[in-house]
Amino acid sequence: MILDVARLLLFPALMAFAAASDLFTMTISNRVSLALAAGFVVLALASGMGTPEILMHLAAGATVLAVAFGCFAFGWIGGGDAKVAAGAALWFGFSHLLNYLLYASVFGGVLTLLLLQFRQWPLPYALAGQSWLLKLHAKDSGIPYGIALAIGALVVYPETEWIKAVDVARLMIG
């Protein structure tokens, strides 16, 4: 039962935290990425995932990390975004990676367009005292892409073996 609760809550909670952190501070702590990696390892081992499958998940995470750090080097995304994307890829493995990247890209494009439009309007006086909102509104500020990464992850996660393995009937009774 604890394993099922962890499958249901750990990854979504970490992704939601990454999104909120990026929205309010424009940064994502390394602790989030480390928690994603550690959580994957613990749940993979506790779930009885085989070594070859764990290695494939690690390869997916490493592949995304390499590509994302290339994007970071060009200034296209932040370092926290790169690490969170790799952490999510670790959970998805190659079997759900393409869907995740597609959703994250679409949501990232929509988020970017919305923020560019939002930055064209003046902030209402009542909201001008919110430092996080001022930073988000600043035209020279980046895009909190962690939001798109999290939304994409939360859309794909229910399709994964992590959720399919949850014994819902046991959770309802227990």
C-alpha positions as CSV (number, residue, x, y, z in Angstrom):
1,M,0.0,0.0,0.0
2,I,2.8,2.4,0.8
3,L,4.4,1.6,-2.5
4,D,1.1,2.4,-4.3
5,V,0.8,5.7,-2.5
6,A,4.4,6.6,-3.4
7,R,3.7,5.7,-7.0
8,L,0.7,8.0,-7.0
9,L,2.2,10.9,-5.2
10,L,6.0,11.2,-5.3
11,F,6.6,12.0,-9.0
12,P,3.5,14.3,-9.4
13,A,4.4,16.2,-6.2
14,L,8.0,16.8,-7.2
15,M,7.0,18.0,-10.6
16,A,4.3,20.3,-9.2
17,F,6.9,21.7,-6.7
18,A,9.4,22.3,-9.6
19,A,6.7,24.2,-11.5
20,A,5.7,26.3,-8.5
21,S,9.3,27.0,-7.7
22,D,10.0,28.1,-11.2
23,L,6.9,30.3,-11.3
24,F,7.7,32.1,-8.0
25,T,11.5,32.2,-8.0
26,M,12.5,31.5,-11.7
27,T,14.8,28.8,-10.3
28,I,14.5,25.1,-9.6
29,S,16.6,23.7,-6.8
30,N,19.0,20.9,-7.5
31,R,17.3,19.1,-4.6
32,V,14.2,18.6,-6.8
33,S,16.3,16.9,-9.5
34,L,18.1,14.8,-6.9
35,A,14.8,13.8,-5.3
36,L,13.5,12.8,-8.7
37,A,16.5,10.6,-9.3
38,A,16.5,9.1,-5.8
39,G,12.8,8.5,-5.8
40,F,13.1,6.7,-9.1
41,V,15.8,4.4,-7.8
42,V,14.0,3.6,-4.6
43,L,10.7,3.0,-6.3
44,A,12.3,1.0,-9.2
45,L,14.0,-1.3,-6.7
46,A,11.0,-1.6,-4.4
47,S,8.8,-2.3,-7.4
48,G,11.1,-5.1,-8.6
49,M,12.1,-3.4,-11.8
50,G,14.8,-5.5,-13.5
51,T,18.3,-4.3,-14.1
52,P,18.0,-4.0,-17.9
53,E,14.9,-1.9,-17.5
54,I,16.5,0.3,-14.9
55,L,19.5,0.8,-17.2
56,M,17.2,1.8,-20.1
57,H,15.5,4.4,-17.8
58,L,19.0,5.7,-16.8
59,A,19.9,5.9,-20.5
60,A,16.8,7.9,-21.2
61,G,17.6,10.3,-18.4
62,A,21.2,10.6,-19.5
63,T,20.2,11.2,-23.1
64,V,17.8,14.0,-22.1
65,L,20.4,15.5,-19.7
66,A,23.0,15.6,-22.5
67,V,20.7,17.2,-25.0
68,A,19.2,19.6,-22.4
69,F,22.6,20.8,-21.3
70,G,23.4,21.5,-25.0
71,C,20.3,23.7,-25.0
72,F,21.4,25.3,-21.7
73,A,24.8,26.0,-23.2
74,F,23.1,27.9,-26.1
75,G,21.0,29.8,-23.5
76,W,17.7,28.3,-24.7
77,I,16.7,26.8,-21.3
78,G,17.8,27.2,-17.7
79,G,20.0,24.7,-15.9
80,G,17.2,23.7,-13.5
81,D,14.9,23.0,-16.4
82,A,17.6,20.8,-18.0
83,K,18.0,18.8,-14.8
84,V,14.2,18.4,-14.2
85,A,13.6,17.3,-17.8
86,A,16.3,14.6,-17.3
87,G,14.8,13.6,-14.0
88,A,11.4,13.2,-15.6
89,A,12.9,11.3,-18.5
90,L,14.4,8.9,-15.9
91,W,10.9,8.1,-14.7
92,F,9.4,7.8,-18.2
93,G,12.2,5.8,-19.9
94,F,12.2,5.6,-23.6
95,S,8.7,4.2,-23.8
96,H,7.0,7.4,-22.8
97,L,9.8,9.9,-23.5
98,L,8.6,11.1,-26.9
99,N,5.1,11.8,-25.6
100,Y,6.6,13.7,-22.7
101,L,8.9,15.8,-24.8
102,L,6.1,16.5,-27.3
103,Y,3.7,17.7,-24.6
104,A,6.3,19.7,-22.8
105,S,7.2,21.4,-26.1
106,V,3.6,22.3,-26.9
107,F,2.9,23.5,-23.4
108,G,6.2,25.4,-23.4
109,G,5.3,27.2,-26.7
110,V,1.9,28.1,-25.3
111,L,3.4,29.3,-22.0
112,T,6.0,31.4,-24.0
113,L,3.3,33.0,-26.1
114,L,1.1,33.8,-23.1
115,L,4.0,35.3,-21.2
116,L,5.1,37.4,-24.1
117,Q,1.6,38.8,-24.4
118,F,1.3,39.2,-20.6
119,R,4.5,41.3,-20.6
120,Q,3.0,43.7,-23.1
121,W,0.3,44.8,-20.7
122,P,0.9,47.0,-17.7
123,L,0.5,45.3,-14.3
124,P,-2.5,46.4,-12.3
125,Y,-1.4,48.6,-9.4
126,A,-2.8,46.1,-6.9
127,L,-0.4,43.4,-8.2
128,A,2.6,45.6,-8.6
129,G,3.9,44.8,-5.1
130,Q,4.3,41.1,-5.7
131,S,8.0,40.6,-6.4
132,W,7.6,37.2,-8.1
133,L,5.0,38.8,-10.4
134,L,7.2,41.7,-11.2
135,K,10.0,39.3,-12.1
136,L,7.7,37.2,-14.3
137,H,6.4,40.4,-16.0
138,A,9.9,41.8,-16.7
139,K,10.5,41.7,-20.4
140,D,14.2,40.8,-19.9
141,S,13.2,37.8,-17.7
142,G,13.3,34.3,-18.9
143,I,10.4,31.8,-19.3
144,P,9.7,29.5,-16.3
145,Y,9.8,26.4,-18.5
146,G,9.6,24.2,-15.5
147,I,5.9,24.8,-15.6
148,A,5.6,23.3,-19.1
149,L,7.9,20.4,-18.1
150,A,5.7,19.7,-15.1
151,I,2.4,19.9,-17.1
152,G,3.7,17.7,-19.8
153,A,4.9,15.2,-17.2
154,L,1.6,15.2,-15.4
155,V,-0.3,14.6,-18.7
156,V,1.9,11.6,-19.5
157,Y,2.4,10.1,-16.1
158,P,-1.0,8.4,-15.9
159,E,-0.1,6.4,-19.0
160,T,3.0,4.9,-17.4
161,E,3.6,1.5,-15.7
162,W,4.0,3.4,-12.4
163,I,0.3,4.2,-12.4
164,K,-0.9,1.0,-14.1
165,A,0.8,-1.0,-11.3
166,V,-1.2,0.8,-8.5
167,D,-3.7,-1.5,-6.9
168,V,-6.6,1.0,-6.6
169,A,-9.0,-1.5,-5.0
170,R,-6.5,-2.2,-2.2
171,L,-6.0,1.6,-1.6
172,M,-9.8,2.1,-1.3
173,I,-10.2,-0.7,1.2
174,G,-7.0,0.0,3.2
